[in-house]
Amino acid sequence: MWNSGVLPEDALRDILMRLHPKQLARLKCVCKSWLSLLSDPLFTTSHHTLRNTLPHNHFTIVRAENHHISSFNTSTAQPLTPLPTPLVGNLVGTCNGLVCLRSFGGKEIVLWNPLTRKYKRVINPIGSNKFVGGKISFSFGFGLDVDGFSFVCLRIVSRRWGDELIADVEIYSTLLDSWRALEGEFRFNLLDYTNCVIVKGVPYWTGIVNNLDKDEDDDGKEVFRKVVLGFDVRKGVFKELEYPQFTCQGGLRDCFVEFEGCLGVIMRRAIEAFNQCVDIWVLDEEESCWVKKFSVGPINVNIAGLVGFSIDKNVLGVDGDGNLFLYDSKTNEIKQVYSDVGNYWYIDIRGYTESLVSVPGMIGIETQEMAVSKMSTDLLRMEVNDFGIESNITTISSV
């Protein structure tokens, strides 16, 4: 018994459910029975679901151009907190408090909980050395498995040889701790090195239907369709969704986001000079159309790009000087949260909520295993060139 009869078990469990994840992490040391409860996937997932509704529990993880990884509270725009990481690389995505990292060369994948400072190195994919020759590129994804407690990692390996494009999809399950190949033809040329957003555990990418499935216009010319792709873990298939086509008032799509449990996209509209409004659009999958929910602004900043949208409707962006800013839509206040974060195209930014969620095989981050952020770009390129893929180390993953 983990309660020892002091309180009714339901009452004690309800109390623990309302505590902050950091407090629960300390309570794991009380006794073995509490450790067992607070490590139970059902409890940790339920606790995260509850905490996820609270704006003050939402954070943003930033990988700057210099490869440093930090976090800050999206509601308060408090100063950034440096995070010790088990790997130098790109942010693939975050889900239920876990962060998926991939090395710049695509050789390594790590699942990491910044709160508990534990991580797991994912075993090498089954098709690591399958493709030889040609122009090889990778894209990665991260999401929830069918049971709602486990996680999946996806790796899409594409090789272009002349006009021919061949792609294989591999899926890793934390439940089985193994990879499997996805059967069937993958017909898309992905535009990002990682999924651009994760919504309710479903990863989404942007891509183009490749020339194996081309359309023709009235003049007989090839038409390549730009699409949004979501991976249905339960069915093991990619679902093709309409790509947003906004033409009103010169609007420009900036980034995909999760908005109230739906796939959304935020875009900016120039009003005059540096004054710009930000519109949030949400995909109505039943009607197969994008619906505009609301606008915020005008924002008097030279916006280089938008990178996020918080649960309390604050806008995250990078200005022309490479500073990360937060626009408070309620007060119209602009807060600078990271000076000189780097070029908009060379950074990764993801939303994140703290939790106790873990996967089997996680270990603590030891001092000697912490990622060395000062690793030179030349060393990173050596990994890329050694694996024979495109050298594009600092390409941003669209948020």
Summary of the structure (lengths in Angstrom):
residues: 399
radius of gyration: 21.6
end to end distance: 44.4
largest distance: 78.9
contacts: 1250
relative contact order: 0.16
helix: 15%
strand: 44%
